[in-house]
Every structure is written in structure tokens, then in C-alpha cells.
Amino acid sequence: MKKIATVLAAPLFLAACAEDPGGVNTGFGMTTNPAPAEVAGSLQAVDYDPDAQELILSVAAIHGGQVNVTYTRTPALDTAGYEGYMMQQTPADRHYTALFKESNGGELIAGVVADGGNNNRYFGGGFFARQGAGIYSPYDHPVNEGEAQYYGTYAAVTNVNGNGDQLLDASGIPANLTPPAQADRISGIILLNADFANNQVDAEISNRMMIDNRAGVNPLPDIMLIQTAIDGNGEFMGDVEYQGDIGNSIGTYAGIFGGSGATAVGGVVYLGEFDQDGPLENEEEYGVFVLTRCGAANDDPLCPGL
């Protein structure tokens, strides 16, 4: 079996940018990933129906023997409120873990996927897109002057080995061969700040903990999503840093606002490292956030006071 802290390199498969596809839950269809290549990774297309709890993914890798592969809903993989799904065809095939979520008002969806690694490589990526008519307008409030907070949970998949509880029985694989691994996951909380008067956004992700933590690295360092511009379509992309380590980028984040008055936001974080001075090497992470604006219907009960 692989050692606890084994981490594998991500391949250079990047999805191209595309326009926001729109769609609805019951007929979203297989949708080309509109996320920027920096966070899309190897995830090429998604069909996600949270009502039916169905997920179909296209990943640029050895991936289930077909282009569009149906994943199995796996509640044991649920992480911080994000639905867990998995796919592994045979004990010798890669095991993929996916975490997806729809915003409380149905404005958008976002998710991430990664396999646990095999043959010196792992494959992962993230997705976000608006649903329905793709409605978006900035938050405009005379008291708050266009400033808003979005609070909730964060979840991620990594290239670090987890416990492997959902792996198929690999006892038939010859002892001198390395069986596939299962990706460990990360949970956390996120507070995202948006200023629609000046079209800027930033955020902090804290309380970051690996779920299985076989490498003994908990708690993980807080990370900062550095201030960046919100464009006219409500989309954004910026750099990620460790808290207090100013100017040292460890990754990229990107996302999109949805709904009238920007009632929801969803996005993906890609990190090229995440344990700072810890024991892991070459560790990587694809994380997802789907949040409701504080003060809007169905916002998080722990939202900061407005």
C-alpha cells in the first residue's frame, strides 16, 4: 500500500474557458466546464441534478471506460454539507471522489473531483455555473452601500491518501503492484466579502481540517483569497496566500455570483500546497464553496450580523 503522506503530481490537462451555459436542474445536460483553466483542471464537463442526486462527469483521464461517467451517490463521503459521490469500476481502476452542491435558491452549482492517484499521477478539477436563466445583478443596498458578506462551509479533495474506506477489495491485485488510493478530503469555513460599488471580492477560509488526516497535519493553516475584481458578468479570479505570508501565492481561486441582487456565490480553489511548513510535499487541493448572501433568504444561521 502507499505510504500515508504519498502525494502525486497533477497532469497538465486543462479545460478551456466557455460561456455560462444556463440550464435547469431537471435538464441541465452535459455542460462544458465554463470555469477558468487554472481551477478547471482535468474536469471537462458536468451534468449534476441535486434533486435526483445524480452526477455525471467527464474527466480527461483513464475514467470509467467512457467519456461521460455516472458517479454513485455516497453519503459516507459527504463533507461540510457538500454531497459526496464516487466512481471506481474495478479494484485496479482509479477511485474518484466528487463533492458537489447547489445554492439554497438554485441560482448556481459548483463542485470538485479528484482521484486518489495511480502510476505517479492524479487527476482533479473544479466546476461552477449558473442555472436557470443565468440571472445575475449586483447587490445594491443604500445602507450597506453595495457591500455584502457570504458565510458558510468549504470542502475539498486532495492528492493525499485517505483511509480508503470506499475502495473496492484489492486483494486480487498482485502483491508487487501498487493498488489505487482514495483521496483524503478537507473541511473548513469561509467568509467571503464583496463590494459591488467598487467591484471587488476577497475571502478567508479557516478551521481547515483533513477528514482522515493519516499524515497527522491537522489543523491546517488558514488561507486568504486575495482581493480581486468582479467583472460585469459577476465572475472573478484571484490569488491565494497563507494567512500572514503576504505576496507568496500558493494557488488560484475563481467563482461566480448568481441571482437578482447576487443572492448566491459559488467557486473553486486550487492550491499547489496547503500545509505550509508541514511534513507533506507536492500536496495539492481542489476546493469548492457555495454560499448564500447574509441577510438573504436561507442564509447561514451563523452569518455575521448586518
N, C-alpha and C positions, 0 to 999 in steps of 0.2 A: 504494500500500500504506500501511497505518497506520504511524505512527512507533513507534520502539522502546518508548517509555515510555507509549504510549497506554493509558489505563485508563478503563473505562466504569462508569457507575453501576448498582448493582443495583436492580431494581424492587421494589416493596413487595408482593410475593406471598409470603404466609406460610402455612405449613401448620398446621393445628390440632393440638393435642395429642390423643393417643389412648392407650388401654391397650396394654401389652405384648402382642403378638399370639401369641407362641409359634410353633410350627411346626417343621418339619424341613427339611433341605437338599433332599431329593428331592420335597418337596411344600410348600415354604414358601408358594408362591402370591403373588399380587399383594397386598402388605401395606401398608395405610395407614401413613404415616410417624408413628411414635409419639414422635419427638424433639420437644423444645420448639420453638416457632415461632422463637425467637431464633437457632437453629442450623439448623433445617429449611429455611429459606429457601423456594425455589420447588420443592423436591423433594417431591412429593406421595405417591408410593408406589413400592415396590421389590419385585422378585422376583429374588433372587440365588441361584444354585446354583453354588458354587465347584467342586464335583466335576465337573460338566459344563461349567464355565466359561461359564455363560450368565447374562446380566444384562438385565433388562427394567426400564425406568424410566418413571415418569410425572412430567413436569415442567410446571409452569404457565407455558407459553411457546409460541411457534411451535416445534414439537418433532416433526419427522418425519411430520407429517400424520395422526397418530392419537394416541389417549390413552396407550396403553401401547406403548413403542417398544423393540425389541430392539437392543442395542448389540453391536458387533463386538469380540471379544477381540483386543487389540493389544499384544503383548509389548513392542514398542518404547516403549510408554507406562508400563511397569512402573516404579514409583517406591518405593524403600526397602522392597521386599518386599510392596507392595500391587499387586494386579492392575490393569492398565490396560485400559480399554475406550473405544471411541469411537463416535460416530454423526454422520454428515453425509450427507444424502440426495442433494443436488446441489451443485455448486460455489457456487451462490448462497445455499445454506442455512447456518444456523449450524452450527459444528463444536463438538460436546460431548465433553469428556474426563471420564471417571469413574475413580475409584480405590476399590477395594473389597477387603475381607479378612475371612476367617473366623478366629476364635480357634483356637489349636492344638488345643484339646479339643472344638471345635464348640459351645461354650456360647453364642456370640453372633456377630453380624456387624456391620460398620459400613462406611460409605463416604461419598464426596463426589462431586459432579459440578459442572461449570461449562462454559459455552460461552465462546468467545473474544471474544464481543462483536460486535454489529452494530447499526447505526442508533441509536447513543448509549446502548445498554443491554446488560447481560449478565445471565444467569440462572444461579443456582447454589444449592446446598443440601447438607445432610448428613443422614445416616440412621444409627441404631443400634437394635438389637433383640436380645433373647434368642431362642434357638432351642429345639427340642425341647420339653420340658415347662416351659421357663422357670425351671428350678431356680436358686435363689439362697439362700445362707445366709452370714452374715458370717464372716470369718476369725477363728478363736478358737484361740490358741496360748498356753500358760501361760508359755513363755519370753519370747516377744515381746509378750505382753500385748495381743494384737489388732492390733499394728502390722505393716504389710506394705509391701513395695516391688514395683513393676511397672516393668520396664525393656524398652525396645525402640525401634522406629523410628516415625517420624511422616512423613506425606506430605500434600501439599495441592495444590489447584488455585487459580488466581488469575485476576483480570481484567486481568493484564498480558500483552502479546503474547509468545508464544513463537516459535520458529523456523518453525513451520507445516509441519513435515515430513510430517504426515499429512493436510494439506488436499487436497481434490480440485483438479484442474487448473482454475484460474480464468481461463485465457487467453481464454475466450469471453465473459467479463463486460466490458461496455463500459468503456473506459479512464477515463471520467469518473465511474464509480461505484466505491464502496469495497467490496472483497470482504470476506467474513467473515475473522476472525482465529482462531488457535488459542491456547488458554490455556497460559501457562507454568505449571510445577509447582515445588513446593518439597519438599526432603527435610530430615530432621532426626532427632534422637534425643530421647527423652523418658524422664524418671524421675518416676513418679507414686508419691506416698506416701499410704497410707491408715491411719487409726487407727479401727478398728472398735469399740474400747471407748468412744471419745468421738464416733464417727460424724462424722469429718472427713476431708477429702481435699485435697491440693494437688499441684502438679507444676511441673517446669521443662522447657521444650523448647529445646534448644541445637543447635549445629552446623547451623544453618539456612542452606540454600543453594538459590538458584534454579537449576533444571536448565539452561535455555537462557541465562538471565542476559544477555539482549540489552541491558538497561539498565545493566549493569555495577555492580550493587548488592551483590554478594557480598563478605564474608559478611553475612548478615542478623543483626539484633540477637536475642539470646536473649529469650524471653518466659516469663512466670510465670503459671501458673494458680493464682489466689489461693485460699487456704483457704476451703472451703465445706462445708456439711453433707451427709452421706449420709443419705437418708431410709430408711424401713423397707422399701422395695422395692429398696434398693440403687442408687438413682438420685441424681444430683447435678447442680447447675448453679451456676456462679460467674463472676467477672470475670477478665479477662486484662490484664496490665500488662507493659510493658517492664521488663527487669531494672534495678533501681535507681530507676525512675521511679514512686515509691510514690503510690498514690491516683489515678493517671491511667489510667482504664480505656480500653483500645483494642479491647475485644471481649468475647465471651462464650464459655464452654465448657460442655459438658454431656455426661453419659455414664451408663453403667450397668454394674454388676458382674454376673457370671454364674457359675454353678456352685456346687457344695457347697464351702463354705469360700472363696467368692469367688475361684476359681481364675483368672478372666479379667476383664478390664475393656475396654470399648470406648467411644469417644466422638467428638465432633466439636468443633472450634474454629472460631468465626467471628471474623475480625478486620476492623475498619473501616480499619486502616492496619497496615503491617508493616515499613517501612524507616526509621522514626523520623525522623532529620534528613536522610535521603537525598533523591535527586532526584525520586522518584515522588510523584505527587499523586493522591488519591482511590483509592489501591490497596486492594484487598480480597482476602481469603483464606478459603477453606473447607478446613480440615484434618481429618485422621482419625487416630486411634490405636486399635490393637487389641493388647493386651498380656497376657502370662501372669504370674501372681504368681511372684516369685522364690522358689525352693525347691520349687515345684510341678513336676509332670512337664512336660517340653518347654519349660521356661523359657528365656529368652535366655542363651546361654553367657557373656555379659558382665554378667550380673546382679551387683549389689553383694553382697559376702559377707554371709552371715547368721550 
